[in-house]
Amino acid sequence: MASRVRATGTNFILASLLATLSYLPFQLVAQFTLIVCVLLFVVDPFPTSRLVSVAGVAVVLAITKARQHFLILEANEEELQQQQQSVNATHDDKSD
């Protein structure tokens, strides 16, 4: 029974950590994840944990690239909308 309580307690700690990380800025969470992965890779000598560390770094890299791509697309859409609004405004001025 003690092991069951301990496992539940560990899950609550992990859930609390993940809930806290969800409110932090993306860059801070990515840096924290990379630090944990590097520490896990260096400190833990087991090959499985090293693979998990490398996979964690790969996931953070993929999410970072996707985020940058999304931000660039969003900026381009805003710029295009501003250009269309300025063209429409000049077109409306000319027709008056």
PAGUKE-210051 format. One record per atom (N, C-alpha, C, O): chain; atom name; y, z, x. Coordinates in pm, 1 decimal. Layout:
N
A_CA_Y_Z_X .
...
//
This chain:
96
A_N_-118.6_0.0_81.7 .
A_CA_0.0_0.0_0.0 .
A_C_125.2_0.0_86.3 .
A_O_225.8_-59.9_48.1 .
A_N_121.6_64.9_200.2 .
A_CA_237.6_68.6_289.0 .
A_C_271.0_-70.0_341.1 .
A_O_388.2_-103.9_357.6 .
A_N_168.1_-150.7_367.4 .
A_CA_194.7_-285.6_416.8 .
A_C_260.8_-371.2_310.2 .
A_O_343.2_-457.5_340.8 .
A_N_224.3_-347.1_184.7 .
A_CA_285.3_-423.0_75.4 .
A_C_433.8_-388.7_62.2 .
A_O_515.5_-478.3_41.0 .
A_N_469.0_-264.4_74.2 .
A_CA_609.0_-221.9_66.8 .
A_C_686.4_-278.2_184.7 .
A_O_800.0_-323.0_169.4 .
A_N_625.1_-276.0_301.7 .
A_CA_692.2_-327.1_421.0 .
A_C_717.5_-477.5_410.0 .
A_O_824.7_-525.2_447.3 .
A_N_619.7_-552.1_359.1 .
A_CA_637.5_-696.3_343.2 .
A_C_749.7_-726.2_244.3 .
A_O_829.1_-817.7_265.9 .
A_N_755.9_-650.6_138.0 .
A_CA_862.8_-670.1_40.4 .
A_C_997.6_-637.3_101.9 .
A_O_1095.9_-707.6_78.2 .
A_N_1002.7_-530.5_180.9 .
A_CA_1126.9_-494.2_247.5 .
A_C_1173.0_-602.0_342.5 .
A_O_1292.5_-630.3_349.7 .
A_N_1081.9_-662.8_415.4 .
A_CA_1116.1_-771.6_506.8 .
A_C_1169.9_-891.6_429.7 .
A_O_1265.2_-956.3_473.2 .
A_N_1108.9_-921.0_315.3 .
A_CA_1156.8_-1032.8_234.3 .
A_C_1297.6_-1006.5_181.5 .
A_O_1378.6_-1098.7_172.9 .
A_N_1327.0_-882.6_146.5 .
A_CA_1460.9_-849.0_98.9 .
A_C_1562.9_-863.0_211.5 .
A_O_1675.2_-908.2_189.0 .
A_N_1523.9_-824.4_331.3 .
A_CA_1614.2_-838.1_445.2 .
A_C_1641.8_-985.1_472.6 .
A_O_1756.4_-1024.1_495.2 .
A_N_1537.4_-1066.3_470.6 .
A_CA_1554.1_-1210.1_492.9 .
A_C_1637.9_-1272.9_382.1 .
A_O_1725.2_-1355.4_409.0 .
A_N_1611.5_-1234.0_258.3 .
A_CA_1689.1_-1287.8_146.3 .
A_C_1835.8_-1246.6_156.5 .
A_O_1925.0_-1325.9_126.4 .
A_N_1860.2_-1124.8_198.3 .
A_CA_1999.0_-1078.7_214.6 .
A_C_2069.3_-1155.0_325.1 .
A_O_2186.3_-1190.6_311.6 .
A_N_1998.7_-1180.2_434.6 .
A_CA_2056.4_-1257.1_544.8 .
A_C_2090.1_-1399.1_500.9 .
A_O_2198.6_-1449.6_529.8 .
A_N_1997.0_-1463.0_431.1 .
A_CA_2021.8_-1599.6_384.5 .
A_C_2135.7_-1603.5_282.4 .
A_O_2216.0_-1696.8_282.8 .
A_N_2143.0_-1504.4_196.4 .
A_CA_2251.7_-1499.3_98.0 .
A_C_2386.6_-1482.4_167.6 .
A_O_2485.7_-1543.2_127.3 .
A_N_2390.1_-1400.5_271.1 .
A_CA_2514.0_-1381.7_346.2 .
A_C_2553.8_-1509.6_417.6 .
A_O_2671.3_-1546.3_418.6 .
A_N_2457.5_-1577.0_476.7 .
A_CA_2487.4_-1701.1_548.8 .
A_C_2537.8_-1811.3_456.1 .
A_O_2610.8_-1900.1_500.1 .
A_N_2500.3_-1807.0_329.7 .
A_CA_2543.9_-1912.0_237.8 .
A_C_2693.4_-1904.6_208.5 .
A_O_2752.1_-2002.5_162.5 .
A_N_2756.0_-1789.1_234.6 .
A_CA_2899.7_-1774.5_210.4 .
A_C_2984.9_-1800.8_334.7 .
A_O_3107.7_-1804.3_326.1 .
A_N_2920.9_-1819.1_448.8 .
A_CA_2994.3_-1842.5_572.7 .
A_C_3020.7_-1991.8_591.6 .
A_O_2951.1_-2074.2_532.4 .
A_N_3119.4_-2027.5_672.4 .
A_CA_3145.7_-2168.9_700.1 .
A_C_3025.7_-2235.3_769.7 .
A_O_2950.4_-2170.9_842.8 .
A_N_3011.0_-2363.9_744.9 .
A_CA_2896.0_-2438.2_797.0 .
A_C_2886.6_-2431.0_948.8 .
A_O_2777.9_-2410.8_1003.0 .
A_N_2997.4_-2446.9_1017.1 .
A_CA_2993.2_-2448.5_1163.4 .
A_C_2944.8_-2316.2_1220.3 .
A_O_2871.0_-2314.6_1318.8 .
A_N_2984.9_-2206.2_1160.2 .
A_CA_2940.9_-2075.1_1205.9 .
A_C_2790.3_-2057.5_1184.9 .
A_O_2720.6_-2005.3_1272.0 .
A_N_2741.6_-2100.7_1070.5 .
A_CA_2597.8_-2090.7_1042.1 .
A_C_2518.8_-2180.5_1136.7 .
A_O_2412.8_-2141.0_1185.3 .
A_N_2569.2_-2300.5_1163.2 .
A_CA_2499.9_-2391.7_1255.2 .
A_C_2494.8_-2332.8_1396.4 .
A_O_2391.6_-2341.0_1463.0 .
A_N_2603.5_-2274.5_1441.5 .
A_CA_2604.8_-2213.4_1574.6 .
A_C_2509.1_-2094.8_1581.2 .
A_O_2436.8_-2078.3_1679.5 .
A_N_2508.6_-2012.8_1477.3 .
A_CA_2417.0_-1899.4_1471.1 .
A_C_2272.1_-1946.4_1474.7 .
A_O_2189.3_-1888.2_1544.8 .
A_N_2241.6_-2050.8_1399.7 .
A_CA_2105.6_-2105.3_1396.9 .
A_C_2065.3_-2157.5_1533.8 .
A_O_1953.1_-2134.0_1578.6 .
A_N_2154.7_-2227.2_1600.0 .
A_CA_2123.3_-2279.6_1732.7 .
A_C_2100.5_-2166.8_1833.0 .
A_O_2011.3_-2176.0_1917.4 .
A_N_2180.0_-2061.0_1824.5 .
A_CA_2162.2_-1947.2_1915.3 .
A_C_2026.4_-1881.3_1891.5 .
A_O_1955.9_-1847.7_1986.7 .
A_N_1989.6_-1862.6_1764.3 .
A_CA_1860.1_-1803.1_1732.9 .
A_C_1746.7_-1891.9_1784.1 .
A_O_1648.2_-1841.4_1837.8 .
A_N_1759.9_-2023.3_1768.0 .
A_CA_1655.9_-2114.6_1814.0 .
A_C_1642.9_-2111.7_1966.3 .
A_O_1531.6_-2113.4_2018.9 .
A_N_1754.1_-2107.3_2036.2 .
A_CA_1749.1_-2101.2_2182.6 .
A_C_1684.9_-1970.4_2228.2 .
A_O_1601.0_-1969.9_2318.2 .
A_N_1724.7_-1860.0_2165.9 .
A_CA_1664.5_-1731.2_2201.2 .
A_C_1514.6_-1730.4_2173.8 .
A_O_1436.5_-1680.9_2255.0 .
A_N_1475.3_-1784.4_2061.3 .
A_CA_1333.7_-1791.4_2027.4 .
A_C_1258.7_-1878.9_2126.4 .
A_O_1146.5_-1846.6_2165.3 .
A_N_1318.9_-1988.2_2167.0 .
A_CA_1254.0_-2078.1_2262.1 .
A_C_1236.0_-2010.9_2397.3 .
A_O_1131.4_-2026.2_2460.2 .
A_N_1335.8_-1937.2_2442.5 .
A_CA_1331.1_-1875.5_2575.5 .
A_C_1244.5_-1749.9_2576.0 .
A_O_1162.8_-1731.4_2666.2 .
A_N_1261.8_-1664.0_2476.5 .
A_CA_1196.9_-1533.4_2476.8 .
A_C_1049.6_-1540.9_2437.0 .
A_O_966.3_-1475.0_2499.2 .
A_N_1016.5_-1618.2_2336.6 .
A_CA_880.0_-1621.5_2284.1 .
A_C_798.5_-1729.0_2356.4 .
A_O_832.0_-1847.2_2348.0 .
A_N_693.2_-1690.4_2426.6 .
A_CA_618.4_-1787.4_2507.7 .
A_C_517.1_-1871.1_2429.9 .
A_O_454.7_-1959.8_2488.2 .
A_N_499.0_-1846.1_2301.1 .
A_CA_396.9_-1918.6_2226.8 .
A_C_443.7_-2059.4_2192.7 .
A_O_558.3_-2078.8_2152.2 .
A_N_355.6_-2157.7_2209.0 .
A_CA_395.4_-2297.8_2181.7 .
A_C_439.5_-2321.0_2037.7 .
A_O_528.7_-2402.3_2013.2 .
A_N_379.6_-2251.9_1943.1 .
A_CA_416.6_-2272.9_1802.7 .
A_C_561.3_-2231.8_1777.5 .
A_O_635.3_-2303.0_1709.6 .
A_N_601.3_-2118.3_1831.5 .
A_CA_739.4_-2074.7_1809.9 .
A_C_837.4_-2166.8_1880.7 .
A_O_949.6_-2185.7_1833.7 .
A_N_796.7_-2223.6_1992.1 .
A_CA_883.9_-2320.1_2060.2 .
A_C_899.0_-2447.0_1977.9 .
A_O_1006.8_-2506.1_1973.3 .
A_N_790.6_-2488.9_1912.8 .
A_CA_800.5_-2605.4_1824.5 .
A_C_892.4_-2576.3_1705.9 .
A_O_969.7_-2662.2_1663.4 .
A_N_883.2_-2454.7_1653.6 .
A_CA_971.4_-2415.3_1543.1 .
A_C_1116.9_-2416.9_1589.4 .
A_O_1205.6_-2457.8_1514.6 .
A_N_1141.4_-2372.5_1712.9 .
A_CA_1277.7_-2373.4_1767.5 .
A_C_1331.2_-2515.2_1779.6 .
A_O_1444.7_-2542.8_1740.7 .
A_N_1250.4_-2604.1_1833.1 .
A_CA_1292.9_-2743.7_1847.8 .
A_C_1314.9_-2806.5_1710.8 .
A_O_1410.5_-2881.7_1691.6 .
A_N_1227.4_-2776.2_1615.9 .
A_CA_1245.4_-2828.6_1479.9 .
A_C_1373.3_-2773.8_1417.7 .
A_O_1443.9_-2846.6_1348.0 .
A_N_1403.9_-2647.6_1441.9 .
A_CA_1528.1_-2589.3_1389.1 .
A_C_1651.0_-2658.1_1444.2 .
A_O_1746.3_-2685.4_1371.3 .
A_N_1648.4_-2686.1_1574.0 .
A_CA_1760.8_-2757.3_1635.3 .
A_C_1772.2_-2897.8_1577.1 .
A_O_1882.8_-2945.4_1551.4 .
A_N_1659.0_-2964.3_1556.3 .
A_CA_1661.1_-3099.1_1498.2 .
A_C_1717.6_-3097.4_1356.3 .
A_O_1793.1_-3186.9_1318.2 .
A_N_1681.4_-2997.0_1279.3 .
A_CA_1733.0_-2986.4_1141.9 .
A_C_1883.9_-2963.6_1142.9 .
A_O_1956.8_-3026.2_1066.0 .
A_N_1930.9_-2874.4_1229.6 .
A_CA_2074.8_-2848.9_1237.9 .
A_C_2148.5_-2975.3_1281.1 .
A_O_2255.5_-3005.9_1228.6 .
A_N_2092.3_-3048.1_1375.6 .
A_CA_2154.2_-3173.2_1420.5 .
A_C_2160.6_-3275.3_1307.0 .
A_O_2262.8_-3341.4_1288.3 .
A_N_2052.4_-3288.0_1232.1 .
A_CA_2050.2_-3383.7_1120.7 .
A_C_2151.0_-3344.7_1012.2 .
A_O_2220.6_-3430.7_958.3 .
A_N_2158.5_-3217.1_980.8 .
A_CA_2253.7_-3172.2_878.2 .
A_C_2396.9_-3192.9_926.3 .
A_O_2483.5_-3231.6_847.9 .
A_N_2422.3_-3167.7_1053.5 .
A_CA_2556.8_-3187.1_1108.4 .
A_C_2597.5_-3333.5_1102.6 .
A_O_2710.2_-3365.4_1064.7 .
A_N_2506.0_-3422.9_1140.2 .
A_CA_2537.4_-3565.9_1133.6 .
A_C_2561.2_-3610.5_989.6 .
A_O_2653.1_-3687.9_962.8 .
A_N_2479.3_-3562.4_897.8 .
A_CA_2496.9_-3598.8_756.5 .
A_C_2630.5_-3546.7_703.8 .
A_O_2698.9_-3615.9_628.3 .
A_N_2667.1_-3426.8_743.0 .
A_CA_2795.0_-3368.8_699.9 .
A_C_2912.7_-3449.8_755.0 .
A_O_3007.7_-3479.0_682.4 .
A_N_2906.0_-3485.7_882.4 .
A_CA_3014.2_-3566.2_940.8 .
A_C_3024.5_-3701.1_871.4 .
A_O_3134.6_-3748.7_843.9 .
A_N_2910.7_-3762.6_843.2 .
A_CA_2910.0_-3892.1_775.4 .
A_C_2971.9_-3878.8_635.7 .
A_O_3050.9_-3963.4_593.8 .
A_N_2935.5_-3772.4_564.5 .
A_CA_2990.6_-3749.0_431.4 .
A_C_3140.9_-3727.0_437.2 .
A_O_3214.3_-3779.9_353.7 .
A_N_3187.8_-3649.4_534.7 .
A_CA_3331.6_-3624.0_546.6 .
A_C_3408.4_-3752.3_578.6 .
A_O_3518.9_-3772.6_528.3 .
A_N_3350.6_-3838.6_661.8 .
A_CA_3415.2_-3966.5_693.7 .
A_C_3421.6_-4053.8_569.6 .
A_O_3525.2_-4114.3_541.7 .
A_N_3312.1_-4061.3_494.5 .
A_CA_3312.3_-4140.5_371.0 .
A_C_3414.3_-4086.5_271.1 .
A_O_3484.8_-4163.3_205.5 .
A_N_3421.5_-3955.5_260.1 .
A_CA_3516.2_-3894.1_167.9 .
A_C_3660.4_-3925.0_208.6 .
A_O_3744.2_-3953.5_123.0 .
A_N_3689.5_-3919.4_338.8 .
A_CA_3823.6_-3950.5_387.1 .
A_C_3857.3_-4097.2_362.5 .
A_O_3970.2_-4129.5_325.5 .
A_N_3760.8_-4185.6_382.6 .
A_CA_3783.4_-4328.3_359.0 .
A_C_3809.5_-4356.5_211.7 .
A_O_3893.8_-4439.8_178.6 .
A_N_3737.1_-4287.3_122.5 .
A_CA_3759.0_-4306.7_-20.9 .
A_C_3897.8_-4259.9_-62.1 .
A_O_3965.2_-4325.2_-141.7 .
A_N_3939.9_-4146.1_-7.3 .
A_CA_4073.8_-4095.8_-39.0 .
A_C_4181.2_-4191.5_11.3 .
A_O_4279.9_-4216.8_-57.8 .
A_N_4161.9_-4244.1_130.7 .
A_CA_4258.2_-4339.0_185.8 .
A_C_4264.1_-4465.8_101.9 .
A_O_4372.3_-4519.6_78.2 .
A_N_4149.0_-4513.7_57.0 .
A_CA_4144.5_-4632.9_-26.4 .
A_C_4214.2_-4607.9_-160.2 .
A_O_4286.0_-4694.8_-209.6 .
A_N_4194.0_-4491.6_-218.3 .
A_CA_4261.1_-4459.2_-344.4 .
A_C_4412.2_-4451.5_-326.8 .
A_O_4487.1_-4495.6_-414.0 .
A_N_4457.5_-4396.1_-215.0 .
A_CA_4600.2_-4389.5_-188.6 .
A_C_4658.6_-4529.2_-171.0 .
A_O_4768.4_-4557.2_-219.1 .
A_N_4586.4_-4616.1_-103.1 .
A_CA_4633.9_-4753.2_-84.6 .
A_C_4641.3_-4825.1_-218.5 .
A_O_4737.3_-4897.7_-244.7 .
A_N_4540.8_-4805.6_-303.6 .
A_CA_4542.1_-4869.8_-434.5 .
A_C_4657.1_-4817.8_-520.4 .
A_O_4719.9_-4893.9_-594.0 .
A_N_4683.9_-4688.4_-510.6 .
A_CA_4794.7_-4632.2_-586.8 .
A_C_4928.4_-4686.9_-537.7 .
A_O_5017.2_-4715.5_-618.0 .
A_N_4943.1_-4701.6_-405.8 .
A_CA_5069.1_-4755.4_-353.6 .
A_C_5084.2_-4902.7_-390.6 .
A_O_5195.1_-4947.6_-419.5 .
A_N_4975.2_-4978.3_-390.1 .
A_CA_4981.1_-5119.6_-430.7 .
A_C_5016.4_-5128.7_-578.2 .
A_O_5098.5_-5211.6_-617.4 .
A_N_4955.7_-5045.3_-659.6 .
A_CA_4986.1_-5045.9_-802.4 .
A_C_5130.8_-5004.6_-829.1 .
A_O_5195.2_-5058.6_-919.1 .
A_N_5182.0_-4909.3_-751.2 .
A_CA_5319.9_-4865.3_-768.9 .
A_C_5417.2_-4976.1_-730.7 .
A_O_5516.6_-4997.3_-800.1 .
A_N_5390.0_-5047.3_-621.0 .
A_CA_5479.2_-5156.3_-581.2 .
A_C_5468.0_-5273.3_-679.3 .
A_O_5566.1_-5342.8_-705.6 .
A_N_5348.3_-5294.1_-732.6 .
A_CA_5330.0_-5401.4_-830.6 .
A_C_5406.0_-5368.2_-960.7 .
A_O_5466.0_-5456.2_-1022.4 .
A_N_5402.6_-5242.6_-1000.5 .
A_CA_5475.5_-5199.4_-1120.2 .
A_C_5627.3_-5210.8_-1098.6 .
A_O_5700.2_-5246.2_-1191.2 .
A_N_5674.9_-5181.1_-977.4 .
A_CA_5817.1_-5191.9_-946.3 .
A_C_5863.9_-5336.5_-951.8 .
A_O_5974.9_-5364.8_-996.8 .
A_N_5779.2_-5427.9_-906.1 .
A_CA_5815.5_-5568.6_-905.6 .
A_C_5818.7_-5627.1_-1045.2 .
A_O_5899.3_-5715.4_-1074.5 .
A_N_5730.0_-5577.3_-1132.3 .
A_CA_5725.7_-5632.5_-1267.9 .
A_C_5840.1_-5580.1_-1355.2 .
A_O_5868.8_-5638.0_-1459.9 .
A_N_5905.9_-5471.1_-1313.3 .
A_CA_6018.8_-5417.3_-1389.1 .
A_C_6137.3_-5500.6_-1367.2 .
A_O_6243.7_-5472.3_-1422.4 .
//
